[in-house]
Amino acid sequence: MMMYVWVAVGGALGSMARYWLNTAATAIWGMAFPWGTLLINVVGSFVIGCFGTLTVEVPRFEVPPEIRVFVTVGLCGGFTTFSAFSLQSVELARVGQWQTASWYVTASVALCLLACWLGIVLALALGGRRG
């Protein structure tokens, strides 16, 4: 039962961080392109790649399963926004902005995969291993 509490607390904190960062990104760059969602997904991909590798594969840091669930399922799950990404992509295409939609989908997938890989590489380097 406590695992659910860890997921819930992490999810709440991740959602609050997502709202804050998206609001800040919109204030800085405007609403013409979903920069906030893109940034959130890239940061979340980096965090889950780095944390997951540091706590499991290396493992440089031994953390209790509750903390791993708190960060990966709760915090990152509440923070990243794949459903928002999907809705924004479809909405861009629906209103005829196919080029913007295509760029957004390509950039989101490529940058998030790159960020996750960089997180893993950093974690392996911190743990003294190469990937």
N, C-alpha and C positions, 0 to 999 in steps of 0.2 A: 504493500500500500504506500510506503514512503517513496518508492520510485515514482509514483504518480504525482506526489507532492513536488518532488524535484523537477519533474517535467513541467508541471504547472507553473512553478515559480520561475524557472528558466524561460518558459514560453512567454510569461507576462513581461519579464524584463526585456527579452528579445523584441517583443512587439512594441514596447515603449521606445526602445532604441531605434527600431525601424521607423516609427512615426516621427521621432525627432529628426533623424537623418533625412528622411524624405521631405519634411517640412523645410529644413535648412537648405537642401539642394534646390527645392522649388523657389525659395526666396532668392537664391544666388543665380540660378540659371533659367528660371521661368518654367512654364508648363508646355512649351512647344515640343519637347522631347522628354521622355521619362528618365532623365539622368539619375534621379534619386533611386529608382528601382534598380537600374543598372549598377550603380555604385554599391548599393546594399547587397546585391547578389554576388558581386565580385569580392567584397569584403567578407561576406559570409562563407564563400567558397574557400578563401584563403584561411580563415579561422578554422573551419572544420578539417581542412587538409593538414594544417600545421598541428592543431591540438590532437587530432586523431592519431597522427604519426608519432608525436611526442609521448603519447600516453599508452600506445599499444605496440606499434611496430618497433620502435627504438628499444625498449621504452626508457627514455631518459627520466621521465617523471612517473612514478607510480601513484595513481590516484584511485580512490575507491570507485566502484561501479556507479555509485550515486552521483559523483561529480562528473564522470564521463557522460552519463545520461543527461544531467543538468545542462552541460555545455552543448553536446552534439544534438540531442533530440529537443531539449527545451529551448535553450538560448538561440542556437542556430536555426532551429525549426521555427521559432517565433520571429526571428530577425529576417531571414531570407524570404523572398516574395515571389516564388515561381508562379503562383496563381495570379498575382497582380501582373507579372510579366506576360503571362498568357493572355489575359484580358486586354492589356494595352496593345499587344501585338495584333490581336484580332481586330481591335477597334481601329488601329491605324490602317489596316488593310480594308476594313469595312467602309471607311470614309474615303477610300481611293488613294491613300498615301502608301502605295506598294513599295516604293523605293525606301522610304523611311522605315517601314515595317521590316523589310528585308535586312536593312542595315542593323536595325535594333536586334533582331533575332540572331544574326550572325555575330555581332559584337557581344551580345550577352552570353551565347554559348562558348565562343572562343575565349573571351576574357575570364569567364568563370572557370573553365577548364584550366586555363593558364594559371589563374590565381590558386586553385586547388593544388596543382602540380608544384608551384613555387612554395606553397605552405609545406608540402611534403619534403621538398628539397631542403628548405630551411631547417625543418625538424630533424631530418637525417643528418645534416651538417652539425647541428647542435648536439646530436647524439653520437657523433663521431663515425657515422656510416655514410656511404654515398649510394644514391639510388639510380 
